Amino acid sequence: MNLSLGLFILLSVLFTSLLSGILGMAGGMVLMGVLTWILPVPQAMLLHATSQFFANGSRAFIHRKHIHTKSTRYYLMGLALSFAAFCLITFVPDKIVVFTLLGSGPFLPLLFRGKIKFDFTKPAQAFFCGVIVTCFQLTAGVSGPLLDMFFQKIDMTRHQVVATKAFTQAISHVVKFVYFGAIIPAAMGATEWLPFWIYLVIIPTAVIGSDLAKHILNRITDKQFYKATQWLLWFIGVVYLVKAAFLLKGGS
């Protein structure tokens, strides 16, 4: 890895960590797309997992008193079930699959709008959330749009939303790192790792982004928070679907 590529990755980590710290999501989706654009999928998954664990983990720590701990337990049960299933099938997505899922993710909630009311505060729905979010995490690399379905117009403040989503996502990224860093190499052969220094440098970069974001989060309203999240996700989704179409056309 040359210096310019490493610097580009670090700047991407800083910007996306700042973005996620403000909106509770979107940053990881942007970063996964950037990394998949320039790196092989397993490398992108590992680097993304490292960055987003510390970005989400630091954000969860900053807002730790706001985490909705009761429902989080059921989420973790669903996560464990999905992880066990993927360990059995050892599936590795290609770039077309990653960009297609990244692009379609923001639009999936539209299929359920007005039909099903998702609510993370309900135990059964928190468990289901853990199942489907982990599936997306191990195929698309991110699961923010799906996770967000369970946090729309529920009895939580923006600080509770950011804290709870950050904690659940931090755990999901640990699972992703273990899957692509240990399970897949053991089943399909060694994964080529990026230089060790890039993993070390992105950790403080991700934490700095999260810390800067808290000052902006305190200045916006709950209404601005929810509206900005949705429009940004739709825009990013369109970009990724176009990228997937170009890859599919080139592959054929």
PyMOL commands that set and color helices and strands:
alter all, ss='L'
color gray80, all
select helices_A, chain A and resi 3-23+27-38+41-62+64-66+69-89+95-112+123-137+144-149+158-188+196-217+222-251
alter helices_A, ss='H'
color red, helices_A
deselect
rebuild
show_as cartoon
